[in-house]
Protein backbone atom coordinates (compact mmCIF):
# COMPACT_ATOMS: atom_id res chain seq x y z
CA UNK A 1 0.00 0.00 0.00
CA UNK A 2 1.67 3.17 -1.13
CA UNK A 3 -0.07 5.33 1.46
CA UNK A 4 1.37 3.20 4.26
CA UNK A 5 4.94 3.38 3.03
CA UNK A 6 4.95 7.16 2.73
CA UNK A 7 3.83 7.40 6.35
CA UNK A 8 7.29 6.27 7.48
CA UNK A 9 10.43 8.28 7.08
CA UNK A 10 12.94 5.51 7.97
CA UNK A 11 14.04 2.54 5.86
CA UNK A 12 11.89 -0.58 6.27
CA UNK A 13 13.22 -3.42 8.47
CA UNK A 14 11.68 -5.97 6.14
CA UNK A 15 11.12 -5.36 2.45
CA UNK A 16 9.64 -8.12 0.31
CA UNK A 17 9.15 -7.64 -3.40
CA UNK A 18 7.36 -10.06 -5.74
CA UNK A 19 8.17 -12.91 -3.41
CA UNK A 20 7.19 -16.38 -4.64
CA UNK A 21 7.61 -19.79 -3.06
CA UNK A 22 6.87 -23.14 -4.61
CA UNK A 23 7.67 -26.70 -3.64
CA UNK A 24 8.50 -29.44 -6.13
CA UNK A 25 7.38 -32.94 -5.39
CA UNK A 26 7.98 -36.17 -7.22
CA UNK A 27 4.76 -37.99 -8.02
CA UNK A 28 4.38 -41.75 -8.27
CA UNK A 29 5.18 -41.79 -12.00
CA UNK A 30 8.44 -39.96 -11.51
CA UNK A 31 7.05 -36.70 -12.83
CA UNK A 32 7.38 -33.42 -10.97
CA UNK A 33 4.43 -31.67 -9.35
CA UNK A 34 5.01 -28.02 -8.53
CA UNK A 35 2.98 -26.65 -5.69
CA UNK A 36 3.10 -22.86 -5.45
CA UNK A 37 2.41 -21.59 -1.96
CA UNK A 38 3.13 -17.84 -2.18
CA UNK A 39 2.33 -15.59 -5.16
CA UNK A 40 3.95 -12.18 -5.71
CA UNK A 41 3.94 -10.99 -2.14
CA UNK A 42 4.92 -7.33 -1.63
CA UNK A 43 5.41 -6.18 1.91
CA UNK A 44 7.31 -3.58 3.89
CA UNK A 45 7.51 -3.71 7.67
CA UNK A 46 9.10 -0.76 9.48
CA UNK A 47 11.00 -0.68 12.78
CA UNK A 48 8.68 -0.56 15.77
CA UNK A 49 5.65 -2.07 14.06
CA UNK A 50 3.46 -4.77 15.62
CA UNK A 51 2.07 -6.84 12.76
CA UNK A 52 -0.32 -9.77 12.82
CA UNK A 53 -0.36 -12.10 9.84
CA UNK A 54 -3.60 -14.03 9.64
CA UNK A 55 -4.93 -16.70 7.38
CA UNK A 56 -6.47 -20.13 7.33
CA UNK A 57 -4.48 -23.34 7.23
CA UNK A 58 -2.80 -23.60 3.84
CA UNK A 59 -2.90 -19.86 3.24
CA UNK A 60 0.92 -19.79 3.22
CA UNK A 61 1.41 -17.86 6.44
CA UNK A 62 3.85 -20.36 7.93
CA UNK A 63 5.87 -20.46 4.73
CA UNK A 64 6.05 -16.68 4.80
CA UNK A 65 7.14 -16.79 8.42
CA UNK A 66 9.91 -19.32 7.62
CA UNK A 67 11.19 -17.09 4.84
CA UNK A 68 11.04 -14.01 7.07
CA UNK A 69 12.98 -15.97 9.71
CA UNK A 70 15.70 -16.99 7.25
CA UNK A 71 14.82 -20.63 7.87
CA UNK A 72 13.76 -21.08 4.26
CA UNK A 73 14.63 -19.35 1.01
CA UNK A 74 12.20 -17.90 -1.55
CA UNK A 75 12.05 -19.33 -5.07
CA UNK A 76 11.39 -15.91 -6.62
CA UNK A 77 11.44 -12.22 -5.81
CA UNK A 78 13.60 -10.56 -3.20
CA UNK A 79 13.73 -10.33 0.57
CA UNK A 80 15.76 -7.57 2.24
CA UNK A 81 16.20 -7.64 5.99
CA UNK A 82 17.78 -4.47 7.46
CA UNK A 83 18.64 -3.60 3.87
CA UNK A 84 20.58 -6.83 3.26
CA UNK A 85 19.52 -9.12 0.48
CA UNK A 86 18.95 -12.40 2.32
CA UNK A 87 18.82 -14.51 -0.82
CA UNK A 88 22.53 -13.95 -1.47
CA UNK A 89 23.74 -14.86 2.00
CA UNK A 90 25.60 -18.06 2.87
CA UNK A 91 24.39 -20.60 5.42
CA UNK A 92 26.77 -19.22 8.04
CA UNK A 93 25.61 -15.66 7.48
CA UNK A 94 21.98 -16.76 7.72
CA UNK A 95 22.76 -18.54 10.99
CA UNK A 96 24.33 -15.31 12.24
CA UNK A 97 21.24 -13.29 11.25
CA UNK A 98 18.96 -15.77 13.05
CA UNK A 99 21.21 -15.45 16.06
CA UNK A 100 21.61 -11.65 16.12
CA UNK A 101 18.68 -10.05 14.28
CA UNK A 102 15.71 -12.34 14.86
CA UNK A 103 14.12 -13.79 17.97
CA UNK A 104 11.81 -16.78 17.45
CA UNK A 105 8.80 -17.69 19.56
CA UNK A 106 6.95 -20.88 18.60
CA UNK A 107 3.60 -22.43 19.37
CA UNK A 108 5.26 -25.52 20.85
CA UNK A 109 7.79 -23.37 22.76
CA UNK A 110 10.68 -25.41 21.29
CA UNK A 111 12.82 -25.30 24.37
CA UNK A 112 15.75 -27.72 24.62
CA UNK A 113 14.32 -30.35 26.94
CA UNK A 114 17.57 -31.49 28.47
CA UNK A 115 18.61 -28.04 29.65
CA UNK A 116 17.54 -25.80 32.49
CA UNK A 117 15.59 -22.64 31.71
CA UNK A 118 18.77 -20.67 32.35
CA UNK A 119 20.84 -22.67 29.84
CA UNK A 120 18.04 -22.45 27.28
CA UNK A 121 18.13 -18.67 27.50
CA UNK A 122 21.95 -18.61 27.49
CA UNK A 123 22.39 -20.84 24.40
CA UNK A 124 21.97 -18.10 21.72
CA UNK A 125 24.75 -16.16 23.50
CA UNK A 126 27.01 -19.23 23.33
CA UNK A 127 26.38 -19.41 19.58
CA UNK A 128 27.22 -15.71 19.42
CA UNK A 129 30.66 -16.63 20.80
CA UNK A 130 30.20 -15.32 24.34
CA UNK A 131 31.72 -17.34 27.19
CA UNK A 132 29.61 -19.62 29.39
CA UNK A 133 29.89 -17.61 32.60
CA UNK A 134 29.06 -14.31 30.94
CA UNK A 135 26.18 -15.94 29.04
CA UNK A 136 24.67 -17.38 32.22
CA UNK A 137 24.90 -14.01 33.95
CA UNK A 138 23.09 -12.24 31.14
CA UNK A 139 20.52 -15.04 30.86
CA UNK A 140 19.70 -14.75 34.57
CA UNK A 141 19.25 -11.01 34.16
CA UNK A 142 16.90 -11.63 31.23
CA UNK A 143 14.87 -14.18 33.24
CA UNK A 144 14.61 -11.65 36.07
CA UNK A 145 13.09 -9.13 33.65
CA UNK A 146 10.47 -11.71 32.59
CA UNK A 147 9.78 -12.62 36.21
CA UNK A 148 11.24 -16.12 36.05
CA UNK A 149 14.42 -15.86 38.10
CA UNK A 150 13.10 -18.40 40.63
CA UNK A 151 12.67 -20.95 37.86
CA UNK A 152 16.12 -20.57 36.31
CA UNK A 153 17.30 -24.03 37.33
CA UNK A 154 14.05 -25.80 36.35
CA UNK A 155 13.86 -27.99 33.29
CA UNK A 156 11.10 -27.23 30.73
CA UNK A 157 8.98 -30.20 31.85
CA UNK A 158 8.87 -28.72 35.37
CA UNK A 159 7.33 -25.47 34.08
CA UNK A 160 3.78 -24.56 33.08
CA UNK A 161 2.98 -23.69 29.47
CA UNK A 162 2.94 -19.97 30.23
CA UNK A 163 6.27 -20.19 32.04
CA UNK A 164 7.79 -22.16 29.17
CA UNK A 165 6.65 -19.55 26.69
CA UNK A 166 8.16 -16.82 28.87
CA UNK A 167 11.45 -18.73 28.87
CA UNK A 168 11.19 -18.95 25.08
CA UNK A 169 10.55 -15.20 24.86
CA UNK A 170 13.54 -14.56 27.15
CA UNK A 171 15.64 -16.68 24.81
CA UNK A 172 14.33 -14.73 21.82
CA UNK A 173 15.25 -11.44 23.50
CA UNK A 174 18.69 -12.37 24.84
CA UNK A 175 20.68 -11.08 21.86
CA UNK A 176 18.56 -7.89 21.70
CA UNK A 177 17.26 -8.51 18.18
CA UNK A 178 15.31 -5.76 16.38
CA UNK A 179 12.72 -8.33 15.21
CA UNK A 180 10.66 -10.98 16.97
CA UNK A 181 8.83 -13.59 14.91
CA UNK A 182 6.06 -15.31 16.85
CA UNK A 183 4.37 -18.30 15.22
CA UNK A 184 1.04 -18.99 17.00
CA UNK A 185 2.67 -18.14 20.36
CA UNK A 186 -0.59 -18.66 22.29
CA UNK A 187 -1.77 -21.73 20.41
CA UNK A 188 -1.00 -24.09 23.31
CA UNK A 189 -2.06 -21.75 26.11
CA UNK A 190 -5.33 -21.04 27.94
CA UNK A 191 -7.11 -17.69 27.59
CA UNK A 192 -5.73 -16.19 30.79
CA UNK A 193 -2.10 -17.10 30.00
CA UNK A 194 -2.54 -16.05 26.37
CA UNK A 195 -3.56 -12.61 27.54
CA UNK A 196 -0.46 -12.39 29.77
CA UNK A 197 1.86 -13.41 26.95
CA UNK A 198 0.26 -10.94 24.54
CA UNK A 199 0.55 -8.20 27.15
CA UNK A 200 4.27 -9.01 27.36
CA UNK A 201 4.63 -8.68 23.56
CA UNK A 202 2.74 -5.41 23.65
CA UNK A 203 5.01 -4.11 26.38
CA UNK A 204 8.16 -5.10 24.51
CA UNK A 205 6.86 -3.37 21.39
CA UNK A 206 5.85 -0.23 23.24
CA UNK A 207 8.75 0.17 25.67
CA UNK A 208 11.68 -1.23 23.73
CA UNK A 209 10.48 -0.55 20.19
CA UNK A 210 11.02 -4.15 19.12
CA UNK A 211 9.32 -5.01 15.83
CA UNK A 212 6.96 -7.93 16.32
CA UNK A 213 5.54 -10.11 13.56
CA UNK A 214 2.84 -12.40 14.90
CA UNK A 215 1.23 -15.27 13.08
CA UNK A 216 -2.16 -16.38 14.33
CA UNK A 217 -5.57 -17.50 13.21
CA UNK A 218 -7.39 -16.14 16.25
CA UNK A 219 -9.02 -12.72 15.90
CA UNK A 220 -8.71 -11.76 19.56
CA UNK A 221 -4.97 -12.44 19.48
CA UNK A 222 -4.55 -10.50 16.25
CA UNK A 223 -6.40 -7.63 17.91
CA UNK A 224 -3.28 -6.87 20.01
CA UNK A 225 -1.38 -5.92 16.85
CA UNK A 226 -1.43 -2.46 15.27
CA UNK A 227 -1.42 -3.75 11.73
CA UNK A 228 -3.20 -6.70 10.20
CA UNK A 229 -2.11 -8.61 7.11
CA UNK A 230 -4.45 -11.30 5.84
CA UNK A 231 -3.26 -14.06 3.51
CA UNK A 232 -5.50 -16.21 1.39
CA UNK A 233 -4.26 -18.94 -0.94
CA UNK A 234 -0.83 -17.39 -1.10
CA UNK A 235 -1.98 -13.83 -1.84
CA UNK A 236 -2.15 -10.79 0.44
CA UNK A 237 -5.83 -9.93 0.52
CA UNK A 238 -5.83 -7.36 3.30
CA UNK A 239 -3.23 -4.99 4.80
CA UNK A 240 -4.62 -2.43 7.21
CA UNK A 241 -3.34 -0.34 10.07
CA UNK A 242 -5.51 -0.03 13.13
CA UNK A 243 -5.44 3.46 14.57
CA UNK A 244 -7.27 2.41 17.70
CA UNK A 245 -4.59 -0.14 18.75
CA UNK A 246 -2.62 0.96 21.78
CA UNK B 1 30.15 -20.71 19.57
CA UNK B 2 33.60 -21.26 20.95
CA UNK B 3 35.16 -24.68 21.21
CA UNK B 4 34.91 -25.18 24.98
CA UNK B 5 31.18 -24.43 24.82
CA UNK B 6 30.74 -27.08 22.13
CA UNK B 7 32.74 -29.55 24.24
CA UNK B 8 30.35 -28.74 27.09
CA UNK B 9 27.30 -29.41 24.90
CA UNK B 10 28.72 -32.71 23.67
CA UNK B 11 29.56 -33.81 27.23
CA UNK B 12 26.06 -32.88 28.37
CA UNK B 13 24.53 -35.03 25.62
CA UNK B 14 26.77 -37.97 26.58
CA UNK B 15 25.94 -37.62 30.27
CA UNK B 16 22.23 -37.51 29.64
CA UNK B 17 22.25 -40.78 27.71
CA UNK B 18 24.41 -42.81 30.04
CA UNK B 19 23.20 -46.23 28.95
CA UNK B 20 23.54 -45.45 25.26
CA UNK B 21 26.96 -43.88 25.80
CA UNK B 22 28.10 -46.85 27.88
CA UNK B 23 26.98 -49.46 25.38
CA UNK B 24 28.56 -47.61 22.48
CA UNK B 25 31.74 -47.24 24.45
CA UNK B 26 31.78 -50.97 25.13
CA UNK B 27 32.57 -51.61 21.47
CA UNK B 28 35.57 -49.30 21.67
CA UNK B 29 36.67 -50.73 25.03
CA UNK B 30 36.69 -54.29 23.74
CA UNK B 31 38.40 -53.25 20.50
CA UNK B 32 41.19 -51.26 22.11
CA UNK B 33 41.69 -53.81 24.89
CA UNK B 34 42.01 -56.57 22.29
CA UNK B 35 44.52 -54.57 20.24
CA UNK B 36 46.63 -53.70 23.27
CA UNK B 37 46.55 -57.29 24.56
CA UNK B 38 47.47 -58.80 21.20
CA UNK B 39 50.21 -56.27 20.52
CA UNK B 40 51.71 -56.80 23.95
CA UNK B 41 51.71 -60.57 23.49
CA UNK B 42 53.30 -60.20 20.05
CA UNK B 43 55.84 -57.71 21.33
CA UNK B 44 56.56 -60.01 24.25
CA UNK B 45 57.32 -62.90 21.92
CA UNK B 46 59.69 -60.73 19.87
CA UNK B 47 61.46 -59.44 22.95
CA UNK B 48 61.86 -62.99 24.24
CA UNK B 49 63.42 -64.08 20.95
CA UNK B 50 65.72 -61.07 20.88
CA UNK B 51 66.85 -61.83 24.42
CA UNK B 52 67.57 -65.43 23.49
CA UNK B 53 69.56 -64.27 20.47
CA UNK B 54 71.52 -61.80 22.55
CA UNK B 55 72.26 -64.48 25.14
CA UNK B 56 73.34 -66.91 22.45
CA UNK B 57 76.21 -64.56 21.69
CA UNK B 58 76.52 -62.29 18.71
CA UNK B 59 78.13 -62.85 15.30
CA UNK B 60 78.29 -66.59 15.71
CA UNK B 61 79.15 -69.28 13.20
CA UNK B 62 78.65 -72.95 13.74
CA UNK B 63 81.16 -75.06 11.81
CA UNK B 64 80.18 -78.72 11.55
CA UNK B 65 82.02 -81.58 9.84
CA UNK B 66 80.80 -82.55 6.39
CA UNK B 67 78.91 -85.54 5.19
CA UNK B 68 80.48 -88.63 3.81
CA UNK B 69 79.03 -91.19 1.51
CA UNK B 70 79.90 -94.74 0.73
CA UNK B 71 78.60 -96.55 -2.34
CA UNK B 72 76.00 -93.88 -3.02
CA UNK B 73 74.78 -93.99 0.59
CA UNK B 74 75.08 -90.66 2.40
CA UNK B 75 75.72 -90.78 6.14
CA UNK B 76 74.57 -87.22 6.75
CA UNK B 77 76.13 -84.20 8.31
CA UNK B 78 78.84 -84.93 10.89
CA UNK B 79 79.25 -88.55 9.81
CA UNK B 80 82.94 -88.05 9.34
CA UNK B 81 85.19 -86.41 11.87
CA UNK B 82 86.99 -84.01 9.55
CA UNK B 83 87.25 -81.13 12.06
CA UNK B 84 89.94 -81.14 14.71
CA UNK B 85 90.90 -79.14 17.75
CA UNK B 86 93.80 -77.79 15.76
CA UNK B 87 91.43 -76.58 13.03
CA UNK B 88 89.67 -74.65 15.76
CA UNK B 89 92.92 -73.09 17.00
CA UNK B 90 93.91 -72.18 13.44
CA UNK B 91 90.56 -70.52 12.73
CA UNK B 92 90.95 -68.48 15.93
CA UNK B 93 94.10 -66.89 14.41
CA UNK B 94 92.13 -65.35 11.49
CA UNK B 95 91.92 -61.56 11.56
CA UNK B 96 88.15 -61.53 11.07
CA UNK B 97 87.59 -63.99 13.94
CA UNK B 98 87.56 -63.07 17.60
CA UNK B 99 87.45 -66.50 19.24
CA UNK B 100 86.59 -70.14 18.64
CA UNK B 101 85.51 -73.01 20.80
CA UNK B 102 85.79 -76.67 19.76
CA UNK B 103 83.13 -78.97 21.16
CA UNK B 104 82.85 -82.70 21.74
CA UNK B 105 79.97 -84.22 23.60
CA UNK B 106 78.52 -87.40 24.99
CA UNK B 107 76.00 -88.59 27.52
CA UNK B 108 77.22 -89.46 31.01
CA UNK B 109 75.94 -90.35 34.46
CA UNK B 110 76.76 -87.93 37.29
CA UNK B 111 76.79 -88.81 40.99
CA UNK B 112 76.90 -86.67 44.09
CA UNK B 113 76.29 -88.23 47.47
CA UNK B 114 73.16 -90.35 47.04
CA UNK B 115 71.87 -88.52 43.96
CA UNK B 116 72.60 -89.23 40.33
CA UNK B 117 71.68 -87.50 37.08
CA UNK B 118 72.20 -88.31 33.43
CA UNK B 119 73.15 -85.45 31.18
CA UNK B 120 75.25 -84.28 28.28
CA UNK B 121 78.93 -83.73 28.92
CA UNK B 122 80.46 -81.06 26.73
CA UNK B 123 84.22 -81.03 26.27
CA UNK B 124 85.44 -77.60 25.22
CA UNK B 125 87.91 -74.79 25.85
CA UNK B 126 87.57 -71.82 28.25
CA UNK B 127 86.72 -69.61 25.24
CA UNK B 128 83.39 -71.44 24.96
CA UNK B 129 82.04 -69.46 27.90
CA UNK B 130 83.16 -66.18 26.31
CA UNK B 131 81.78 -66.94 22.84
CA UNK B 132 78.44 -68.17 24.21
CA UNK B 133 78.14 -65.25 26.64
CA UNK B 134 77.79 -67.50 29.66
CA UNK B 135 77.79 -65.87 33.07
CA UNK B 136 78.84 -67.63 36.27
CA UNK B 137 76.32 -68.14 39.06
CA UNK B 138 79.14 -69.11 41.42
CA UNK B 139 82.83 -70.07 41.14
CA UNK B 140 84.75 -69.66 37.88
CA UNK B 141 85.15 -71.36 34.53
CA UNK B 142 88.04 -73.80 34.02
CA UNK B 143 91.29 -72.34 32.70
CA UNK B 144 93.82 -72.80 29.92
CA UNK B 145 96.10 -74.60 32.35
CA UNK B 146 93.26 -77.01 33.26
CA UNK B 147 92.95 -77.59 29.53
CA UNK B 148 96.65 -78.29 29.04
CA UNK B 149 96.87 -80.63 32.00
CA UNK B 150 93.54 -82.36 31.23
CA UNK B 151 92.48 -81.63 34.79
CA UNK B 152 89.40 -83.24 36.28
CA UNK B 153 87.43 -80.04 36.73
CA UNK B 154 83.80 -79.38 35.76
CA UNK B 155 81.44 -76.46 35.27
CA UNK B 156 77.78 -77.34 35.86
CA UNK B 157 74.71 -75.99 34.10
CA UNK B 158 72.15 -74.63 36.52
CA UNK B 159 69.62 -77.46 36.10
CA UNK B 160 72.26 -80.14 36.51
CA UNK B 161 73.54 -78.34 39.61
CA UNK B 162 70.04 -78.12 41.07
CA UNK B 163 69.30 -81.77 40.43
CA UNK B 164 72.48 -82.99 42.07
CA UNK B 165 73.01 -80.45 44.83
CA UNK B 166 69.61 -78.96 45.58
CA UNK B 167 70.17 -75.74 47.47
CA UNK B 168 73.81 -76.50 48.26
CA UNK B 169 76.52 -74.50 46.48
CA UNK B 170 78.29 -77.03 44.25
CA UNK B 171 81.48 -74.96 43.80
CA UNK B 172 84.41 -76.69 45.48
CA UNK B 173 82.52 -80.00 45.86
CA UNK B 174 83.51 -83.17 44.13
CA UNK B 175 81.15 -84.83 41.69
CA UNK B 176 81.63 -88.19 40.00
CA UNK B 177 81.38 -88.13 36.22
CA UNK B 178 81.31 -91.59 34.69
CA UNK B 179 82.66 -92.78 38.04
CA UNK B 180 85.68 -90.48 38.00
CA UNK B 181 85.91 -87.72 40.62
CA UNK B 182 85.76 -84.16 39.25
CA UNK B 183 86.15 -80.90 41.16
CA UNK B 184 83.23 -78.52 40.47
CA UNK B 185 84.86 -75.13 39.87
CA UNK B 186 81.76 -73.19 38.88
CA UNK B 187 78.04 -73.14 38.11
CA UNK B 188 76.58 -71.28 35.13
CA UNK B 189 73.73 -68.84 35.30
CA UNK B 190 70.47 -70.13 33.79
CA UNK B 191 69.81 -69.24 30.15
CA UNK B 192 66.58 -71.06 29.40
CA UNK B 193 65.68 -72.59 26.08
CA UNK B 194 67.60 -72.07 22.90
CA UNK B 195 65.84 -70.94 19.71
CA UNK B 196 65.36 -74.58 18.78
CA UNK B 197 63.71 -75.29 22.12
CA UNK B 198 66.60 -77.26 23.66
CA UNK B 199 67.28 -76.69 27.34
CA UNK B 200 70.70 -75.11 27.56
CA UNK B 201 71.02 -75.42 31.33
CA UNK B 202 71.04 -79.20 31.66
CA UNK B 203 74.69 -79.67 30.89
CA UNK B 204 78.14 -80.24 32.34
CA UNK B 205 81.28 -78.71 30.84
CA UNK B 206 84.78 -80.14 31.18
CA UNK B 207 88.07 -79.37 29.38
CA UNK B 208 88.05 -80.94 25.91
CA UNK B 209 91.34 -82.69 26.65
CA UNK B 210 89.95 -84.37 29.75
CA UNK B 211 86.82 -85.37 27.88
CA UNK B 212 88.72 -86.93 25.03
CA UNK B 213 91.13 -88.89 27.16
CA UNK B 214 88.92 -89.94 30.06
CA UNK B 215 85.22 -89.66 29.40
CA UNK B 216 83.92 -89.99 25.88
CA UNK B 217 87.04 -91.47 24.34
CA UNK B 218 87.63 -90.86 20.69
CA UNK B 219 87.66 -93.00 17.61
CA UNK B 220 89.67 -90.35 15.79
CA UNK B 221 91.90 -88.51 18.29
CA UNK B 222 91.75 -84.72 18.00
CA UNK B 223 88.48 -84.64 16.09
CA UNK B 224 85.57 -82.60 17.36
CA UNK B 225 81.80 -82.63 16.94
CA UNK B 226 81.58 -78.98 15.95
CA UNK B 227 83.16 -75.62 16.62
CA UNK B 228 81.67 -72.30 17.57
CA UNK B 229 83.29 -69.29 15.89
CA UNK B 230 82.71 -65.72 16.89
CA UNK B 231 83.34 -63.13 14.19
CA UNK B 232 84.96 -59.82 14.92
CA UNK B 233 82.06 -57.62 13.96
CA UNK B 234 78.67 -57.52 12.34
CA UNK B 235 80.09 -56.01 9.12
CA UNK B 236 82.73 -58.67 8.62
CA UNK B 237 80.47 -61.71 8.80
CA UNK B 238 80.72 -62.44 5.07
CA UNK B 239 84.46 -61.92 5.09
CA UNK B 240 84.82 -64.18 8.12
CA UNK B 241 82.77 -66.91 6.46
CA UNK B 242 84.99 -66.70 3.38
CA UNK B 243 88.23 -66.78 5.39
CA UNK B 244 87.08 -69.72 7.52
CA UNK B 245 86.11 -71.67 4.40
CA UNK B 246 89.39 -70.93 2.64
CA UNK B 247 91.50 -71.79 5.68
CA UNK B 248 89.70 -75.07 6.34
CA UNK B 249 89.87 -76.09 2.66
CA UNK B 250 93.59 -75.38 2.74
CA UNK B 251 94.12 -77.30 5.98
CA UNK B 252 92.07 -80.24 4.71
CA UNK B 253 93.99 -80.16 1.42
CA UNK B 254 90.88 -80.06 -0.71
CA UNK B 255 91.63 -79.68 -4.42
CA UNK B 256 89.83 -76.98 -6.38
CA UNK B 257 86.45 -78.27 -7.53
CA UNK B 258 86.11 -80.68 -4.64
CA UNK B 259 83.23 -80.17 -2.22
CA UNK B 260 83.81 -78.83 1.29
CA UNK B 261 84.03 -81.54 3.93
CA UNK B 262 82.51 -79.16 6.48
CA UNK B 263 79.66 -76.64 6.67
CA UNK B 264 79.80 -73.08 7.98
CA UNK B 265 76.43 -71.90 9.31
CA UNK B 266 75.74 -68.30 10.18
CA UNK B 267 73.65 -68.40 13.36
CA UNK B 268 72.59 -64.77 12.93
CA UNK B 269 70.67 -65.84 9.84
CA UNK B 270 68.82 -68.43 11.91
CA UNK B 271 68.02 -65.74 14.45
CA UNK B 272 66.66 -63.54 11.67
CA UNK B 273 64.22 -66.26 10.68
CA UNK B 274 62.97 -66.53 14.25
CA UNK B 275 62.63 -62.75 14.53
CA UNK B 276 60.66 -62.63 11.31
CA UNK B 277 58.34 -65.37 12.48
CA UNK B 278 57.62 -63.43 15.67
CA UNK B 279 57.04 -60.26 13.66
CA UNK B 280 54.52 -61.99 11.42
CA UNK B 281 52.81 -63.40 14.47
CA UNK B 282 52.35 -59.96 16.04
CA UNK B 283 51.06 -58.54 12.75
CA UNK B 284 48.49 -61.32 12.48
CA UNK B 285 47.42 -60.89 16.11
CA UNK B 286 47.16 -57.12 15.64
CA UNK B 287 45.11 -57.54 12.47
CA UNK B 288 42.65 -59.87 14.18
CA UNK B 289 42.27 -57.45 17.08
CA UNK B 290 41.79 -54.54 14.67
CA UNK B 291 38.67 -56.23 13.33
CA UNK B 292 37.02 -55.85 16.72
CA UNK B 293 38.02 -52.19 16.74
CA UNK B 294 36.42 -51.80 13.32
CA UNK B 295 33.22 -53.45 14.55
CA UNK B 296 33.24 -51.08 17.52
CA UNK B 297 33.58 -48.14 15.13
CA UNK B 298 30.64 -49.29 13.05
CA UNK B 299 28.63 -49.59 16.27
CA UNK B 300 29.44 -45.97 17.01
CA UNK B 301 28.30 -44.87 13.57
CA UNK B 302 25.07 -46.79 14.04
CA UNK B 303 24.29 -45.20 17.38
CA UNK B 304 25.24 -41.73 16.18
CA UNK B 305 22.88 -42.07 13.20
CA UNK B 306 20.03 -43.05 15.53
CA UNK B 307 21.00 -40.21 17.81
CA UNK B 308 20.86 -37.67 14.97
CA UNK B 309 17.37 -38.83 14.02
CA UNK B 310 16.31 -38.71 17.64
CA UNK B 311 17.68 -35.22 18.09
CA UNK B 312 16.36 -33.75 14.85
CA UNK B 313 14.11 -31.39 16.78
CA UNK B 314 16.89 -30.28 19.09
CA UNK B 315 19.20 -29.70 16.14
CA UNK B 316 16.75 -27.50 14.24
CA UNK B 317 15.91 -25.53 17.38
CA UNK B 318 19.60 -24.87 17.79
CA UNK B 319 19.76 -23.80 14.16
CA UNK B 320 16.82 -21.44 14.64
CA UNK B 321 18.52 -19.71 17.54
CA UNK B 322 21.74 -19.24 15.62
CA UNK B 323 23.82 -22.43 15.45
CA UNK B 324 25.65 -22.65 12.13
CA UNK B 325 26.40 -25.94 10.39
CA UNK B 326 29.93 -26.05 11.71
CA UNK B 327 28.76 -25.81 15.34
CA UNK B 328 26.31 -28.71 14.84
CA UNK B 329 28.91 -30.77 12.96
CA UNK B 330 31.53 -30.20 15.64
CA UNK B 331 29.14 -31.07 18.44
CA UNK B 332 28.17 -34.44 16.98
CA UNK B 333 31.69 -35.24 15.86
CA UNK B 334 32.97 -34.47 19.35
CA UNK B 335 30.37 -36.79 20.85
CA UNK B 336 31.70 -39.64 18.72
CA UNK B 337 35.35 -38.77 19.38
CA UNK B 338 34.78 -38.48 23.11
CA UNK B 339 33.09 -41.88 23.22
CA UNK B 340 36.08 -43.28 21.36
CA UNK B 341 38.73 -41.64 23.48
CA UNK B 342 37.05 -42.50 26.76
CA UNK B 343 36.48 -46.05 25.49
CA UNK B 344 40.11 -46.06 24.34
CA UNK B 345 41.41 -45.12 27.78
CA UNK B 346 39.27 -47.73 29.54
CA UNK B 347 40.20 -50.31 26.90
CA UNK B 348 43.87 -49.46 27.35
CA UNK B 349 43.65 -50.01 31.10
CA UNK B 350 41.76 -53.29 30.60
CA UNK B 351 44.21 -54.39 27.89
CA UNK B 352 47.21 -53.73 30.14
CA UNK B 353 45.42 -55.49 33.02
CA UNK B 354 44.65 -58.44 30.75
CA UNK B 355 48.25 -58.57 29.58
CA UNK B 356 49.38 -58.60 33.18
CA UNK B 357 47.01 -61.48 33.95
CA UNK B 358 48.29 -63.42 30.94
CA UNK B 359 51.88 -62.87 32.06
CA UNK B 360 50.95 -64.10 35.56
CA UNK B 361 49.02 -67.19 34.60
CA UNK B 362 50.42 -68.26 31.25
CA UNK B 363 54.06 -67.52 32.11
CA UNK B 364 54.48 -65.48 28.93
CA UNK B 365 56.61 -62.43 28.54
CA UNK B 366 54.35 -59.38 27.96
CA UNK B 367 55.79 -56.09 26.78
CA UNK B 368 53.80 -52.85 26.75
CA UNK B 369 55.48 -49.92 25.07
CA UNK B 370 54.58 -46.25 25.03
CA UNK B 371 54.23 -46.58 21.25
CA UNK B 372 51.45 -49.12 21.73
CA UNK B 373 49.63 -46.79 24.12
CA UNK B 374 49.97 -43.99 21.57
CA UNK B 375 48.81 -46.27 18.76
CA UNK B 376 45.70 -47.34 20.69
CA UNK B 377 44.94 -43.69 21.37
CA UNK B 378 45.52 -42.58 17.81
CA UNK B 379 43.49 -45.48 16.48
CA UNK B 380 40.50 -44.85 18.73
CA UNK B 381 40.33 -41.15 17.91
CA UNK B 382 40.74 -41.95 14.21
CA UNK B 383 37.85 -44.42 14.46
CA UNK B 384 35.78 -41.73 16.21
CA UNK B 385 36.44 -39.15 13.53
CA UNK B 386 36.00 -41.60 10.66
CA UNK B 387 32.74 -43.14 11.88
CA UNK B 388 31.43 -39.99 13.54
CA UNK B 389 31.81 -37.80 10.49
CA UNK B 390 28.94 -39.13 8.39
CA UNK B 391 26.27 -38.86 11.13
CA UNK B 392 27.58 -35.42 12.12
CA UNK B 393 27.46 -34.30 8.51
CA UNK B 394 23.90 -35.55 8.30
CA UNK B 395 22.95 -33.59 11.41
CA UNK B 396 24.51 -30.40 10.05
CA UNK B 397 22.69 -30.78 6.74
CA UNK B 398 19.24 -30.82 8.34
CA UNK B 399 16.87 -28.09 7.15
CA UNK B 400 15.19 -26.28 10.01
CA UNK B 401 11.98 -25.55 8.13
CA UNK B 402 9.99 -28.73 8.43
CA UNK B 403 10.72 -29.96 11.91
CA UNK B 404 10.11 -26.76 13.83
CA UNK B 405 6.42 -26.19 13.64
CA UNK B 406 4.96 -29.51 14.67
CA UNK B 407 5.42 -31.53 17.85
Interface residues (C-beta under 8 A of the other chain):
Chain A: X62 X66 X69 X71 X72 X91 X92 X95 X96 X98 X99 X100 X104 X106 X107 X108 X110 X111 X112 X113 X114 X115 X123 X124 X126 X127 X128 X129 X131 X132 X171 X175 X183
Chain B: X1 X2 X4 X5 X8 X9 X12 X13 X16 X313 X314 X317 X318 X319 X320 X321 X322 X323 X324 X325 X326 X327 X399 X400 X401 X404 X405 X406 X407
